[in-house]
Amino acid sequence: MKFILFFAIIYYLLIARSFFTTWLAVFQQDTQLTSQEKFLAIVILFLSTVLWPVVLPIAYLELLRKNSKMLPG
């Protein structure tokens, strides 16, 4: 049981690190953010990194919804 928990924690941390580095790079590319917007972006970055098991499925569903609207027919 400890073995499974250990690998679940490692998996969680690896995915969290991946999300953090990817989104940090995106936020750093935006040079037009004010200091207040940068602060809010960092807060959102930390929250989404910690809560990625919840955020990821919601974001994926939104992406599917947007793409289905763009398809003809």
PQR file of N, CA, C, O and H, with PARSE charges and radii, in Angstrom:
ATOM      1  N   MET A   1       0.822  -1.195   0.000 -0.4000 1.5000
ATOM      2  CA  MET A   1       0.000   0.000   0.000 -0.0000 2.0000
ATOM      3  C   MET A   1       0.871   1.266   0.000  0.5500 1.7000
ATOM      4  O   MET A   1       0.570   2.237  -0.694 -0.5500 1.4000
ATOM      5  N   LYS A   2       1.944   1.238   0.783 -0.4000 1.5000
ATOM      6  CA  LYS A   2       2.841   2.391   0.813 -0.0000 2.0000
ATOM      7  C   LYS A   2       3.516   2.592  -0.537  0.5500 1.7000
ATOM      8  O   LYS A   2       3.822   3.718  -0.928 -0.5500 1.4000
ATOM      9  H   LYS A   2       2.189   0.450   1.347  0.4000 1.0000
ATOM     10  N   PHE A   3       3.742   1.505  -1.234 -0.4000 1.5000
ATOM     11  CA  PHE A   3       4.363   1.538  -2.553 -0.0000 2.0000
ATOM     12  C   PHE A   3       3.485   2.311  -3.536  0.5500 1.7000
ATOM     13  O   PHE A   3       3.982   3.153  -4.284 -0.5500 1.4000
ATOM     14  H   PHE A   3       3.493   0.590  -0.916  0.4000 1.0000
ATOM     15  N   ILE A   4       2.204   2.032  -3.536 -0.4000 1.5000
ATOM     16  CA  ILE A   4       1.261   2.707  -4.439 -0.0000 2.0000
ATOM     17  C   ILE A   4       1.149   4.183  -4.077  0.5500 1.7000
ATOM     18  O   ILE A   4       1.135   5.042  -4.958 -0.5500 1.4000
ATOM     19  H   ILE A   4       1.800   1.349  -2.928  0.4000 1.0000
ATOM     20  N   LEU A   5       1.070   4.476  -2.790 -0.4000 1.5000
ATOM     21  CA  LEU A   5       0.982   5.860  -2.342 -0.0000 2.0000
ATOM     22  C   LEU A   5       2.240   6.639  -2.727  0.5500 1.7000
ATOM     23  O   LEU A   5       2.157   7.792  -3.150 -0.5500 1.4000
ATOM     24  H   LEU A   5       1.082   3.778  -2.074  0.4000 1.0000
ATOM     25  N   PHE A   6       3.378   6.018  -2.581 -0.4000 1.5000
ATOM     26  CA  PHE A   6       4.642   6.653  -2.947 -0.0000 2.0000
ATOM     27  C   PHE A   6       4.656   7.019  -4.428  0.5500 1.7000
ATOM     28  O   PHE A   6       5.027   8.138  -4.781 -0.5500 1.4000
ATOM     29  H   PHE A   6       3.446   5.081  -2.237  0.4000 1.0000
ATOM     30  N   PHE A   7       4.261   6.102  -5.289 -0.4000 1.5000
ATOM     31  CA  PHE A   7       4.264   6.385  -6.724 -0.0000 2.0000
ATOM     32  C   PHE A   7       3.165   7.365  -7.122  0.5500 1.7000
ATOM     33  O   PHE A   7       3.332   8.115  -8.084 -0.5500 1.4000
ATOM     34  H   PHE A   7       3.959   5.193  -5.002  0.4000 1.0000
ATOM     35  N   ALA A   8       2.056   7.372  -6.406 -0.4000 1.5000
ATOM     36  CA  ALA A   8       1.013   8.360  -6.672 -0.0000 2.0000
ATOM     37  C   ALA A   8       1.513   9.766  -6.345  0.5500 1.7000
ATOM     38  O   ALA A   8       1.243  10.715  -7.081 -0.5500 1.4000
ATOM     39  H   ALA A   8       1.920   6.763  -5.624  0.4000 1.0000
ATOM     40  N   ILE A   9       2.233   9.890  -5.252 -0.4000 1.5000
ATOM     41  CA  ILE A   9       2.788  11.194  -4.879 -0.0000 2.0000
ATOM     42  C   ILE A   9       3.849  11.636  -5.880  0.5500 1.7000
ATOM     43  O   ILE A   9       3.887  12.803  -6.271 -0.5500 1.4000
ATOM     44  H   ILE A   9       2.452   9.119  -4.654  0.4000 1.0000
ATOM     45  N   ILE A  10       4.697  10.725  -6.290 -0.4000 1.5000
ATOM     46  CA  ILE A  10       5.727  11.051  -7.285 -0.0000 2.0000
ATOM     47  C   ILE A  10       5.076  11.489  -8.599  0.5500 1.7000
ATOM     48  O   ILE A  10       5.502  12.472  -9.204 -0.5500 1.4000
ATOM     49  H   ILE A  10       4.667   9.777  -5.972  0.4000 1.0000
ATOM     50  N   TYR A  11       4.052  10.764  -9.037 -0.4000 1.5000
ATOM     51  CA  TYR A  11       3.337  11.106 -10.270 -0.0000 2.0000
ATOM     52  C   TYR A  11       2.709  12.499 -10.154  0.5500 1.7000
ATOM     53  O   TYR A  11       2.815  13.313 -11.071 -0.5500 1.4000
ATOM     54  H   TYR A  11       3.707   9.965  -8.545  0.4000 1.0000
ATOM     55  N   TYR A  12       2.061  12.760  -9.026 -0.4000 1.5000
ATOM     56  CA  TYR A  12       1.435  14.057  -8.789 -0.0000 2.0000
ATOM     57  C   TYR A  12       2.475  15.174  -8.878  0.5500 1.7000
ATOM     58  O   TYR A  12       2.238  16.196  -9.521 -0.5500 1.4000
ATOM     59  H   TYR A  12       1.975  12.098  -8.281  0.4000 1.0000
ATOM     60  N   LEU A  13       3.619  14.978  -8.236 -0.4000 1.5000
ATOM     61  CA  LEU A  13       4.653  16.008  -8.229 -0.0000 2.0000
ATOM     62  C   LEU A  13       5.273  16.216  -9.609  0.5500 1.7000
ATOM     63  O   LEU A  13       5.597  17.347  -9.973 -0.5500 1.4000
ATOM     64  H   LEU A  13       3.812  14.148  -7.714  0.4000 1.0000
ATOM     65  N   LEU A  14       5.441  15.157 -10.368 -0.4000 1.5000
ATOM     66  CA  LEU A  14       5.999  15.293 -11.716 -0.0000 2.0000
ATOM     67  C   LEU A  14       5.062  16.076 -12.633  0.5500 1.7000
ATOM     68  O   LEU A  14       5.500  16.952 -13.379 -0.5500 1.4000
ATOM     69  H   LEU A  14       5.178  14.239 -10.072  0.4000 1.0000
ATOM     70  N   ILE A  15       3.786  15.757 -12.573 -0.4000 1.5000
ATOM     71  CA  ILE A  15       2.813  16.481 -13.402 -0.0000 2.0000
ATOM     72  C   ILE A  15       2.704  17.933 -12.939  0.5500 1.7000
ATOM     73  O   ILE A  15       2.622  18.842 -13.765 -0.5500 1.4000
ATOM     74  H   ILE A  15       3.430  15.045 -11.967  0.4000 1.0000
ATOM     75  N   ALA A  16       2.703  18.154 -11.630 -0.4000 1.5000
ATOM     76  CA  ALA A  16       2.631  19.520 -11.099 -0.0000 2.0000
ATOM     77  C   ALA A  16       3.832  20.336 -11.564  0.5500 1.7000
ATOM     78  O   ALA A  16       3.681  21.499 -11.938 -0.5500 1.4000
ATOM     79  H   ALA A  16       2.769  17.415 -10.959  0.4000 1.0000
ATOM     80  N   ARG A  17       5.006  19.747 -11.546 -0.4000 1.5000
ATOM     81  CA  ARG A  17       6.210  20.439 -12.015 -0.0000 2.0000
ATOM     82  C   ARG A  17       6.097  20.776 -13.497  0.5500 1.7000
ATOM     83  O   ARG A  17       6.488  21.862 -13.926 -0.5500 1.4000
ATOM     84  H   ARG A  17       5.128  18.802 -11.243  0.4000 1.0000
ATOM     85  N   SER A  18       5.569  19.854 -14.265 -0.4000 1.5000
ATOM     86  CA  SER A  18       5.406  20.081 -15.695 -0.0000 2.0000
ATOM     87  C   SER A  18       4.445  21.242 -15.964  0.5500 1.7000
ATOM     88  O   SER A  18       4.735  22.121 -16.776 -0.5500 1.4000
ATOM     89  H   SER A  18       5.252  18.971 -13.917  0.4000 1.0000
ATOM     90  N   PHE A  19       3.300  21.238 -15.275 -0.4000 1.5000
ATOM     91  CA  PHE A  19       2.349  22.340 -15.436 -0.0000 2.0000
ATOM     92  C   PHE A  19       2.966  23.665 -15.019  0.5500 1.7000
ATOM     93  O   PHE A  19       2.817  24.672 -15.712 -0.5500 1.4000
ATOM     94  H   PHE A  19       3.064  20.524 -14.615  0.4000 1.0000
ATOM     95  N   PHE A  20       3.656  23.664 -13.892 -0.4000 1.5000
ATOM     96  CA  PHE A  20       4.241  24.904 -13.385 -0.0000 2.0000
ATOM     97  C   PHE A  20       5.246  25.488 -14.367  0.5500 1.7000
ATOM     98  O   PHE A  20       5.194  26.681 -14.664 -0.5500 1.4000
ATOM     99  H   PHE A  20       3.777  22.847 -13.329  0.4000 1.0000
ATOM    100  N   THR A  21       6.151  24.675 -14.869 -0.4000 1.5000
ATOM    101  CA  THR A  21       7.174  25.194 -15.779 -0.0000 2.0000
ATOM    102  C   THR A  21       6.570  25.655 -17.105  0.5500 1.7000
ATOM    103  O   THR A  21       7.001  26.661 -17.668 -0.5500 1.4000
ATOM    104  H   THR A  21       6.193  23.706 -14.627  0.4000 1.0000
ATOM    105  N   THR A  22       5.576  24.921 -17.602 -0.4000 1.5000
ATOM    106  CA  THR A  22       4.938  25.306 -18.863 -0.0000 2.0000
ATOM    107  C   THR A  22       4.210  26.633 -18.727  0.5500 1.7000
ATOM    108  O   THR A  22       4.401  27.531 -19.548 -0.5500 1.4000
ATOM    109  H   THR A  22       5.227  24.103 -17.145  0.4000 1.0000
ATOM    110  N   TRP A  23       3.381  26.767 -17.705 -0.4000 1.5000
ATOM    111  CA  TRP A  23       2.603  27.989 -17.547 -0.0000 2.0000
ATOM    112  C   TRP A  23       3.449  29.166 -17.089  0.5500 1.7000
ATOM    113  O   TRP A  23       3.131  30.313 -17.403 -0.5500 1.4000
ATOM    114  H   TRP A  23       3.226  26.038 -17.039  0.4000 1.0000
ATOM    115  N   LEU A  24       4.518  28.903 -16.353 -0.4000 1.5000
ATOM    116  CA  LEU A  24       5.425  29.988 -15.986 -0.0000 2.0000
ATOM    117  C   LEU A  24       6.072  30.574 -17.238  0.5500 1.7000
ATOM    118  O   LEU A  24       6.228  31.790 -17.346 -0.5500 1.4000
ATOM    119  H   LEU A  24       4.777  27.971 -16.097  0.4000 1.0000
ATOM    120  N   ALA A  25       6.444  29.724 -18.171 -0.4000 1.5000
ATOM    121  CA  ALA A  25       7.022  30.201 -19.428 -0.0000 2.0000
ATOM    122  C   ALA A  25       6.008  31.035 -20.209  0.5500 1.7000
ATOM    123  O   ALA A  25       6.372  32.040 -20.820 -0.5500 1.4000
ATOM    124  H   ALA A  25       6.317  28.736 -18.083  0.4000 1.0000
ATOM    125  N   VAL A  26       4.750  30.627 -20.191 -0.4000 1.5000
ATOM    126  CA  VAL A  26       3.703  31.388 -20.888 -0.0000 2.0000
ATOM    127  C   VAL A  26       3.527  32.756 -20.245  0.5500 1.7000
ATOM    128  O   VAL A  26       3.430  33.763 -20.947 -0.5500 1.4000
ATOM    129  H   VAL A  26       4.455  29.811 -19.694  0.4000 1.0000
ATOM    130  N   PHE A  27       3.484  32.802 -18.914 -0.4000 1.5000
ATOM    131  CA  PHE A  27       3.315  34.082 -18.227 -0.0000 2.0000
ATOM    132  C   PHE A  27       4.524  34.993 -18.418  0.5500 1.7000
ATOM    133  O   PHE A  27       4.365  36.211 -18.485 -0.5500 1.4000
ATOM    134  H   PHE A  27       3.562  31.985 -18.344  0.4000 1.0000
ATOM    135  N   GLN A  28       5.713  34.437 -18.505 -0.4000 1.5000
ATOM    136  CA  GLN A  28       6.910  35.251 -18.685 -0.0000 2.0000
ATOM    137  C   GLN A  28       6.988  35.852 -20.087  0.5500 1.7000
ATOM    138  O   GLN A  28       7.643  36.876 -20.279 -0.5500 1.4000
ATOM    139  H   GLN A  28       5.842  33.447 -18.450  0.4000 1.0000
ATOM    140  N   GLN A  29       6.346  35.248 -21.045 -0.4000 1.5000
ATOM    141  CA  GLN A  29       6.359  35.775 -22.411 -0.0000 2.0000
ATOM    142  C   GLN A  29       5.469  36.999 -22.561  0.5500 1.7000
ATOM    143  O   GLN A  29       5.676  37.809 -23.465 -0.5500 1.4000
ATOM    144  H   GLN A  29       5.814  34.416 -20.889  0.4000 1.0000
ATOM    145  N   ASP A  30       4.477  37.142 -21.679 -0.4000 1.5000
ATOM    146  CA  ASP A  30       3.567  38.277 -21.758 -0.0000 2.0000
ATOM    147  C   ASP A  30       4.211  39.482 -21.076  0.5500 1.7000
ATOM    148  O   ASP A  30       4.293  39.540 -19.849 -0.5500 1.4000
ATOM    149  H   ASP A  30       4.309  36.484 -20.945  0.4000 1.0000
ATOM    150  N   THR A  31       4.660  40.429 -21.869 -0.4000 1.5000
ATOM    151  CA  THR A  31       5.366  41.591 -21.331 -0.0000 2.0000
ATOM    152  C   THR A  31       4.435  42.760 -21.040  0.5500 1.7000
ATOM    153  O   THR A  31       4.886  43.786 -20.531 -0.5500 1.4000
ATOM    154  H   THR A  31       4.593  40.382 -22.866  0.4000 1.0000
ATOM    155  N   GLN A  32       3.165  42.633 -21.347 -0.4000 1.5000
ATOM    156  CA  GLN A  32       2.242  43.746 -21.175 -0.0000 2.0000
ATOM    157  C   GLN A  32       1.449  43.670 -19.877  0.5500 1.7000
ATOM    158  O   GLN A  32       0.511  44.445 -19.688 -0.5500 1.4000
ATOM    159  H   GLN A  32       2.799  41.800 -21.761  0.4000 1.0000
ATOM    160  N   LEU A  33       1.799  42.758 -18.984 -0.4000 1.5000
ATOM    161  CA  LEU A  33       1.078  42.632 -17.726 -0.0000 2.0000
ATOM    162  C   LEU A  33       1.510  43.713 -16.745  0.5500 1.7000
ATOM    163  O   LEU A  33       2.694  44.028 -16.632 -0.5500 1.4000
ATOM    164  H   LEU A  33       2.561  42.128 -19.138  0.4000 1.0000
ATOM    165  N   THR A  34       0.533  44.277 -16.039 -0.4000 1.5000
ATOM    166  CA  THR A  34       0.854  45.213 -14.970 -0.0000 2.0000
ATOM    167  C   THR A  34       1.327  44.423 -13.754  0.5500 1.7000
ATOM    168  O   THR A  34       1.252  43.195 -13.738 -0.5500 1.4000
ATOM    169  H   THR A  34      -0.429  44.020 -16.131  0.4000 1.0000
ATOM    170  N   SER A  35       1.813  45.130 -12.742 -0.4000 1.5000
ATOM    171  CA  SER A  35       2.307  44.430 -11.552 -0.0000 2.0000
ATOM    172  C   SER A  35       1.175  43.692 -10.840  0.5500 1.7000
ATOM    173  O   SER A  35       1.391  42.610 -10.294 -0.5500 1.4000
ATOM    174  H   SER A  35       1.874  46.128 -12.755  0.4000 1.0000
ATOM    175  N   GLN A  36      -0.020  44.263 -10.840 -0.4000 1.5000
ATOM    176  CA  GLN A  36      -1.162  43.589 -10.216 -0.0000 2.0000
ATOM    177  C   GLN A  36      -1.545  42.337 -11.017  0.5500 1.7000
ATOM    178  O   GLN A  36      -1.854  41.299 -10.432 -0.5500 1.4000
ATOM    179  H   GLN A  36      -0.196  45.142 -11.283  0.4000 1.0000
ATOM    180  N   GLU A  37      -1.527  42.429 -12.322 -0.4000 1.5000
ATOM    181  CA  GLU A  37      -1.834  41.269 -13.154 -0.0000 2.0000
ATOM    182  C   GLU A  37      -0.780  40.184 -13.007  0.5500 1.7000
ATOM    183  O   GLU A  37      -1.109  38.998 -13.035 -0.5500 1.4000
ATOM    184  H   GLU A  37      -1.276  43.272 -12.798  0.4000 1.0000
ATOM    185  N   LYS A  38       0.483  40.570 -12.851 -0.4000 1.5000
ATOM    186  CA  LYS A  38       1.542  39.585 -12.621 -0.0000 2.0000
ATOM    187  C   LYS A  38       1.331  38.860 -11.302  0.5500 1.7000
ATOM    188  O   LYS A  38       1.511  37.646 -11.217 -0.5500 1.4000
ATOM    189  H   LYS A  38       0.750  41.534 -12.828  0.4000 1.0000
ATOM    190  N   PHE A  39       0.947  39.613 -10.268 -0.4000 1.5000
ATOM    191  CA  PHE A  39       0.680  38.994  -8.970 -0.0000 2.0000
ATOM    192  C   PHE A  39      -0.468  37.999  -9.075  0.5500 1.7000
ATOM    193  O   PHE A  39      -0.374  36.881  -8.570 -0.5500 1.4000
ATOM    194  H   PHE A  39       0.800  40.599 -10.336  0.4000 1.0000
ATOM    195  N   LEU A  40      -1.548  38.405  -9.729 -0.4000 1.5000
ATOM    196  CA  LEU A  40      -2.687  37.499  -9.899 -0.0000 2.0000
ATOM    197  C   LEU A  40      -2.315  36.287 -10.743  0.5500 1.7000
ATOM    198  O   LEU A  40      -2.792  35.183 -10.483 -0.5500 1.4000
ATOM    199  H   LEU A  40      -1.624  39.314 -10.140  0.4000 1.0000
ATOM    200  N   ALA A  41      -1.479  36.479 -11.737 -0.4000 1.5000
ATOM    201  CA  ALA A  41      -1.034  35.358 -12.566 -0.0000 2.0000
ATOM    202  C   ALA A  41      -0.228  34.362 -11.743  0.5500 1.7000
ATOM    203  O   ALA A  41      -0.372  33.152 -11.918 -0.5500 1.4000
ATOM    204  H   ALA A  41      -1.092  37.377 -11.948  0.4000 1.0000
ATOM    205  N   ILE A  42       0.616  34.858 -10.851 -0.4000 1.5000
ATOM    206  CA  ILE A  42       1.404  33.962 -10.002 -0.0000 2.0000
ATOM    207  C   ILE A  42       0.506  33.210  -9.032  0.5500 1.7000
ATOM    208  O   ILE A  42       0.708  32.019  -8.798 -0.5500 1.4000
ATOM    209  H   ILE A  42       0.733  35.841 -10.709  0.4000 1.0000
ATOM    210  N   VAL A  43      -0.483  33.894  -8.465 -0.4000 1.5000
ATOM    211  CA  VAL A  43      -1.427  33.226  -7.559 -0.0000 2.0000
ATOM    212  C   VAL A  43      -2.184  32.131  -8.303  0.5500 1.7000
ATOM    213  O   VAL A  43      -2.324  31.017  -7.798 -0.5500 1.4000
ATOM    214  H   VAL A  43      -0.647  34.862  -8.655  0.4000 1.0000
ATOM    215  N   ILE A  44      -2.665  32.442  -9.487 -0.4000 1.5000
ATOM    216  CA  ILE A  44      -3.378  31.450 -10.293 -0.0000 2.0000
ATOM    217  C   ILE A  44      -2.455  30.309 -10.677  0.5500 1.7000
ATOM    218  O   ILE A  44      -2.870  29.150 -10.694 -0.5500 1.4000
ATOM    219  H   ILE A  44      -2.551  33.346  -9.897  0.4000 1.0000
ATOM    220  N   LEU A  45      -1.221  30.625 -10.981 -0.4000 1.5000
ATOM    221  CA  LEU A  45      -0.239  29.596 -11.322 -0.0000 2.0000
ATOM    222  C   LEU A  45      -0.046  28.618 -10.166  0.5500 1.7000
ATOM    223  O   LEU A  45      -0.045  27.405 -10.377 -0.5500 1.4000
ATOM    224  H   LEU A  45      -0.884  31.567 -10.967  0.4000 1.0000
ATOM    225  N   PHE A  46       0.115  29.128  -8.963 -0.4000 1.5000
ATOM    226  CA  PHE A  46       0.294  28.247  -7.811 -0.0000 2.0000
ATOM    227  C   PHE A  46      -0.962  27.437  -7.514  0.5500 1.7000
ATOM    228  O   PHE A  46      -0.878  26.245  -7.217 -0.5500 1.4000
ATOM    229  H   PHE A  46       0.114  30.113  -8.792  0.4000 1.0000
ATOM    230  N   LEU A  47      -2.126  28.078  -7.595 -0.4000 1.5000
ATOM    231  CA  LEU A  47      -3.370  27.348  -7.337 -0.0000 2.0000
ATOM    232  C   LEU A  47      -3.610  26.254  -8.367  0.5500 1.7000
ATOM    233  O   LEU A  47      -3.989  25.136  -8.017 -0.5500 1.4000
ATOM    234  H   LEU A  47      -2.194  29.046  -7.837  0.4000 1.0000
ATOM    235  N   SER A  48      -3.392  26.573  -9.621 -0.4000 1.5000
ATOM    236  CA  SER A  48      -3.617  25.558 -10.652 -0.0000 2.0000
ATOM    237  C   SER A  48      -2.591  24.437 -10.572  0.5500 1.7000
ATOM    238  O   SER A  48      -2.895  23.296 -10.921 -0.5500 1.4000
ATOM    239  H   SER A  48      -3.084  27.481  -9.905  0.4000 1.0000
ATOM    240  N   THR A  49      -1.380  24.747 -10.115 -0.4000 1.5000
ATOM    241  CA  THR A  49      -0.372  23.700  -9.944 -0.0000 2.0000
ATOM    242  C   THR A  49      -0.758  22.754  -8.824  0.5500 1.7000
ATOM    243  O   THR A  49      -0.614  21.539  -8.957 -0.5500 1.4000
ATOM    244  H   THR A  49      -1.134  25.674  -9.831  0.4000 1.0000
ATOM    245  N   VAL A  50      -1.242  23.297  -7.732 -0.4000 1.5000
ATOM    246  CA  VAL A  50      -1.636  22.458  -6.595 -0.0000 2.0000
ATOM    247  C   VAL A  50      -2.902  21.674  -6.918  0.5500 1.7000
ATOM    248  O   VAL A  50      -3.042  20.518  -6.518 -0.5500 1.4000
ATOM    249  H   VAL A  50      -1.359  24.284  -7.624  0.4000 1.0000
ATOM    250  N   LEU A  51      -3.811  22.298  -7.634 -0.4000 1.5000
ATOM    251  CA  LEU A  51      -5.118  21.679  -7.894 -0.0000 2.0000
ATOM    252  C   LEU A  51      -5.227  21.087  -9.294  0.5500 1.7000
ATOM    253  O   LEU A  51      -6.332  20.992  -9.829 -0.5500 1.4000
ATOM    254  H   LEU A  51      -3.697  23.237  -7.959  0.4000 1.0000
ATOM    255  N   TRP A  52      -4.112  20.688  -9.903 -0.4000 1.5000
ATOM    256  CA  TRP A  52      -4.163  20.212 -11.282 -0.0000 2.0000
ATOM    257  C   TRP A  52      -5.075  19.010 -11.492  0.5500 1.7000
ATOM    258  O   TRP A  52      -5.629  18.885 -12.585 -0.5500 1.4000
ATOM    259  H   TRP A  52      -3.215  20.765  -9.469  0.4000 1.0000
ATOM    260  N   PRO A  53      -5.273  18.110 -10.515 -0.5600 1.5000
ATOM    261  CA  PRO A  53      -6.207  17.008 -10.784  0.2800 2.0000
ATOM    262  C   PRO A  53      -7.642  17.487 -11.019  0.5500 1.7000
ATOM    263  O   PRO A  53      -8.437  16.783 -11.643 -0.5500 1.4000
ATOM    264  N   VAL A  54      -7.972  18.674 -10.525 -0.4000 1.5000
ATOM    265  CA  VAL A  54      -9.305  19.237 -10.749 -0.0000 2.0000
ATOM    266  C   VAL A  54      -9.293  20.146 -11.975  0.5500 1.7000
ATOM    267  O   VAL A  54     -10.220  20.120 -12.786 -0.5500 1.4000
ATOM    268  H   VAL A  54      -7.327  19.245 -10.018  0.4000 1.0000
ATOM    269  N   VAL A  55      -8.244  20.943 -12.104 -0.4000 1.5000
ATOM    270  CA  VAL A  55      -8.165  21.940 -13.173 -0.0000 2.0000
ATOM    271  C   VAL A  55      -8.039  21.294 -14.548  0.5500 1.7000
ATOM    272  O   VAL A  55      -8.681  21.740 -15.499 -0.5500 1.4000
ATOM    273  H   VAL A  55      -7.492  20.964 -11.446  0.4000 1.0000
ATOM    274  N   LEU A  56      -7.239  20.274 -14.663 -0.4000 1.5000
ATOM    275  CA  LEU A  56      -6.978  19.653 -15.962 -0.0000 2.0000
ATOM    276  C   LEU A  56      -8.240  19.101 -16.633  0.5500 1.7000
ATOM    277  O   LEU A  56      -8.461  19.400 -17.806 -0.5500 1.4000
ATOM    278  H   LEU A  56      -6.718  19.911 -13.890  0.4000 1.0000
ATOM    279  N   PRO A  57      -9.077  18.312 -15.951 -0.5600 1.5000
ATOM    280  CA  PRO A  57     -10.291  17.828 -16.633  0.2800 2.0000
ATOM    281  C   PRO A  57     -11.245  18.952 -17.033  0.5500 1.7000
ATOM    282  O   PRO A  57     -11.883  18.880 -18.083 -0.5500 1.4000
ATOM    283  N   ILE A  58     -11.344  19.985 -16.204 -0.4000 1.5000
ATOM    284  CA  ILE A  58     -12.220  21.109 -16.533 -0.0000 2.0000
ATOM    285  C   ILE A  58     -11.697  21.841 -17.769  0.5500 1.7000
ATOM    286  O   ILE A  58     -12.471  22.179 -18.664 -0.5500 1.4000
ATOM    287  H   ILE A  58     -10.826  20.043 -15.350  0.4000 1.0000
ATOM    288  N   ALA A  59     -10.406  22.084 -17.820 -0.4000 1.5000
ATOM    289  CA  ALA A  59      -9.815  22.756 -18.980 -0.0000 2.0000
ATOM    290  C   ALA A  59      -9.970  21.911 -20.239  0.5500 1.7000
ATOM    291  O   ALA A  59     -10.228  22.442 -21.320 -0.5500 1.4000
ATOM    292  H   ALA A  59      -9.776  21.810 -17.092  0.4000 1.0000
ATOM    293  N   TYR A  60      -9.815  20.610 -20.103 -0.4000 1.5000
ATOM    294  CA  TYR A  60      -9.969  19.722 -21.256 -0.0000 2.0000
ATOM    295  C   TYR A  60     -11.408  19.745 -21.766  0.5500 1.7000
ATOM    296  O   TYR A  60     -11.630  19.765 -22.977 -0.5500 1.4000
ATOM    297  H   TYR A  60      -9.606  20.179 -19.225  0.4000 1.0000
ATOM    298  N   LEU A  61     -12.378  19.743 -20.869 -0.4000 1.5000
ATOM    299  CA  LEU A  61     -13.780  19.808 -21.290 -0.0000 2.0000
ATOM    300  C   LEU A  61     -14.085  21.130 -21.994  0.5500 1.7000
ATOM    301  O   LEU A  61     -14.828  21.150 -22.975 -0.5500 1.4000
ATOM    302  H   LEU A  61     -12.197  19.727 -19.886  0.4000 1.0000
ATOM    303  N   GLU A  62     -13.525  22.220 -21.507 -0.4000 1.5000
ATOM    304  CA  GLU A  62     -13.714  23.508 -22.181 -0.0000 2.0000
ATOM    305  C   GLU A  62     -13.091  23.497 -23.573  0.5500 1.7000
ATOM    306  O   GLU A  62     -13.666  24.034 -24.520 -0.5500 1.4000
ATOM    307  H   GLU A  62     -12.922  22.204 -20.710  0.4000 1.0000
ATOM    308  N   LEU A  63     -11.931  22.893 -23.692 -0.4000 1.5000
ATOM    309  CA  LEU A  63     -11.277  22.780 -24.996 -0.0000 2.0000
ATOM    310  C   LEU A  63     -12.123  21.960 -25.962  0.5500 1.7000
ATOM    311  O   LEU A  63     -12.266  22.331 -27.127 -0.5500 1.4000
ATOM    312  H   LEU A  63     -11.464  22.457 -22.923  0.4000 1.0000
ATOM    313  N   LEU A  64     -12.676  20.864 -25.496 -0.4000 1.5000
ATOM    314  CA  LEU A  64     -13.549  20.050 -26.346 -0.0000 2.0000
ATOM    315  C   LEU A  64     -14.796  20.819 -26.759  0.5500 1.7000
ATOM    316  O   LEU A  64     -15.240  20.722 -27.903 -0.5500 1.4000
ATOM    317  H   LEU A  64     -12.560  20.563 -24.550  0.4000 1.0000
ATOM    318  N   ARG A  65     -15.352  21.574 -25.841 -0.4000 1.5000
ATOM    319  CA  ARG A  65     -16.554  22.348 -26.135 -0.0000 2.0000
ATOM    320  C   ARG A  65     -16.257  23.411 -27.194  0.5500 1.7000
ATOM    321  O   ARG A  65     -17.055  23.604 -28.111 -0.5500 1.4000
ATOM    322  H   ARG A  65     -14.992  21.653 -24.911  0.4000 1.0000
ATOM    323  N   LYS A  66     -15.135  24.093 -27.081 -0.4000 1.5000
ATOM    324  CA  LYS A  66     -14.771  25.113 -28.073 -0.0000 2.0000
ATOM    325  C   LYS A  66     -14.517  24.496 -29.440  0.5500 1.7000
ATOM    326  O   LYS A  66     -14.936  25.048 -30.458 -0.5500 1.4000
ATOM    327  H   LYS A  66     -14.487  23.936 -26.336  0.4000 1.0000
ATOM    328  N   ASN A  67     -13.840  23.366 -29.471 -0.4000 1.5000
ATOM    329  CA  ASN A  67     -13.550  22.716 -30.749 -0.0000 2.0000
ATOM    330  C   ASN A  67     -14.804  22.157 -31.398  0.5500 1.7000
ATOM    331  O   ASN A  67     -14.905  22.143 -32.624 -0.5500 1.4000
ATOM    332  H   ASN A  67     -13.500  22.917 -28.644  0.4000 1.0000
ATOM    333  N   SER A  68     -15.755  21.698 -30.608 -0.4000 1.5000
ATOM    334  CA  SER A  68     -16.986  21.164 -31.195 -0.0000 2.0000
ATOM    335  C   SER A  68     -17.827  22.285 -31.807  0.5500 1.7000
ATOM    336  O   SER A  68     -18.564  22.045 -32.763 -0.5500 1.4000
ATOM    337  H   SER A  68     -15.673  21.709 -29.612  0.4000 1.0000
ATOM    338  N   LYS A  69     -17.730  23.495 -31.277 -0.4000 1.5000
ATOM    339  CA  LYS A  69     -18.447  24.631 -31.853 -0.0000 2.0000
ATOM    340  C   LYS A  69     -17.825  25.066 -33.175  0.5500 1.7000
ATOM    341  O   LYS A  69     -18.515  25.602 -34.042 -0.5500 1.4000
ATOM    342  H   LYS A  69     -17.131  23.690 -30.500  0.4000 1.0000
ATOM    343  N   MET A  70     -16.540  24.839 -33.326 -0.4000 1.5000
ATOM    344  CA  MET A  70     -15.838  25.265 -34.538 -0.0000 2.0000
ATOM    345  C   MET A  70     -16.031  24.295 -35.696  0.5500 1.7000
ATOM    346  O   MET A  70     -15.834  24.670 -36.852 -0.5500 1.4000
ATOM    347  H   MET A  70     -15.980  24.404 -32.621  0.4000 1.0000
ATOM    348  N   LEU A  71     -16.411  23.060 -35.405 -0.4000 1.5000
ATOM    349  CA  LEU A  71     -16.595  22.069 -36.460 -0.0000 2.0000
ATOM    350  C   LEU A  71     -17.851  22.376 -37.267  0.5500 1.7000
ATOM    351  O   LEU A  71     -18.868  22.763 -36.693 -0.5500 1.4000
ATOM    352  H   LEU A  71     -16.572  22.756 -34.466  0.4000 1.0000
ATOM    353  N   PRO A  72     -17.798  22.213 -38.572 -0.5600 1.5000
ATOM    354  CA  PRO A  72     -18.998  22.460 -39.381  0.2800 2.0000
ATOM    355  C   PRO A  72     -20.025  21.350 -39.181  0.5500 1.7000
ATOM    356  O   PRO A  72     -19.689  20.181 -38.994 -0.5500 1.4000
ATOM    357  N   GLY A  73     -21.267  21.758 -39.227 -0.4000 1.5000
ATOM    358  CA  GLY A  73     -22.345  20.768 -39.164 -0.0000 2.0000
ATOM    359  C   GLY A  73     -22.744  20.525 -37.818  0.5500 1.7000
ATOM    360  O   GLY A  73     -23.642  19.717 -37.577 -0.5500 1.4000
ATOM    361  H   GLY A  73     -21.539  22.708 -39.379  0.4000 1.0000
TER
END
